[in-house]
Amino acid sequence: MPVVDIPGSKSITARALFLAAAADGVTTLRRPLRSDDTEGFAEGLTRLGYRVGRTPDAWQIDGRPDGPAVAEADVYCRDGATTARFLPTLAAAGHGSFRFDASPQMRRRPLLPLTQALRDLGVDLRHEEAEGHHPLHIEAAGVEGGEVVLDAAQSSQYLTALLLLGPLTRKGLRVRVTDLVSAPYVEITIAMMREFGAEVRTEGSVYVVPPGGYRATTYGIEPDASTASYFFAAAALTGGEVTVPGLGAGALQGDLGFVDVLRRMGAEVETDARGTRVRGTGQLRGLTVNMRDISDTMPTLAAIAPFASGPVRIEDVGNTRVKECDRLEACAENLRRLGVGVETGPDWIEIRPGTGTESGASGPAGTEIKSYGDHRIVMSFAVAGLRAPGMSFDDPGCVRKTFPGFHEAFEALRGQLPG
């Protein structure tokens, strides 16, 4: 039975780096994810004057409750959305002149709900080019706190950034949320803040965060549930079996809910305190599913949908259009390249299996998948490649964003799954 060791969660690693930097004392992060995104976050902290010591299995961060150690810095956020959204918020709580920029891909992604909320809290922040996008400049003088209104319909990271800021403000923070996508990610944030000594309470749609800062701790990073989805899907698709240790009952990440989608499609799923096991049963049923809360796994489902016995409709995933690429259209385009019938709407995609066969269309031999520079597109369609021989990718290396060793790990699994 294949056992797959999944690297640490990107979402948890990024939050832990922020919390460690803001905490009073030295924090040790065990089994952090080492990828382009998280290395970029750590590099950004270093540029801001924080000490980050890295060994293969642990990172140590010297916290600075008063904010960055330098009075001036220019930080490049690479492709990382968490880096690009969390680090300016961390810097705003300090004192100094800080500039942030990012890759062309990240420059296209929206920031305005967050940066407007920071302005409403009195932060001196300006966008240097396009309003609501990187690059941006902050003249930081600490944050007083108070109440702010936030629309988090595009990204829960806007709310996470403000919640993380809350304990660093002088008076605390009240965030009134008008809309929220990917709510489980906010639950991750709140649970982690508690581990670092801060509290968050809710009053209806208002999140209340008192001042008081954070305390350093030793924190273990659980495996990445979004990354695990590709390996679970591979088992469901092939009739094989995959176990991911360390990601089971009590896991923080909502994306583990993807296995419930696989269960609805016919896979057998077992989750206990030690981990999660998925076994394919030789069938994949079609379904209609709302994936608003686990939208990062939408491409995983889209990639195996052609091999279901009936149509697969994925709803309420409009926010995937403003990720690393427009993921709805990227999935649709690549499925069409494989000869699969697809329709999309503003926030949905419907995929129809191949005509006359329950196994779905295999597509023309040698189909090249267009990655759009998006790690999740490549990793998702690698799963489809288990049933569509000869598939290739125009940019296979973009997986380094979250899992540099993905192709090697997936190839090792392929050899252990039914043909």
Secondary structure, 3 states (H helix, E strand, C coil): CCECCCCECHHHHHHHHHHHHHEECEEEEECCCCCHHHHHHHHHHHHCCCCEEECCCEEEEECCCCCCCCCEEEEECCCCHHHHHHHHHHHHCCEEEEEEECCHHHHHCCCHHHHHHHHHCCCEEEECCCCCCCCEEEEEECCCCEEEEEEECCCCHHHHHHHHHHHHCCCCEEEEEEEECCHHHHHHHHHHHHHCCCCCEEECCEEEECCCCEECCEEECCECHHHHHHHHHHHHHHCCEEEEECCCCCCCCHHHHHHHHHHHHCCEEEECCCEEEEECCCCCCCEEEECHHHHHHHHHHHHHHHHCCCCEEEECCHHHHHCCCCHHHHHHHHHHHCCCEEEECCCCEEEECCCCCCCCCCCCCCCEECCCCCHHHHHHHHHHCCCCCCCEECCHHHHHHCCCCHHHHHHHHHCCCCC
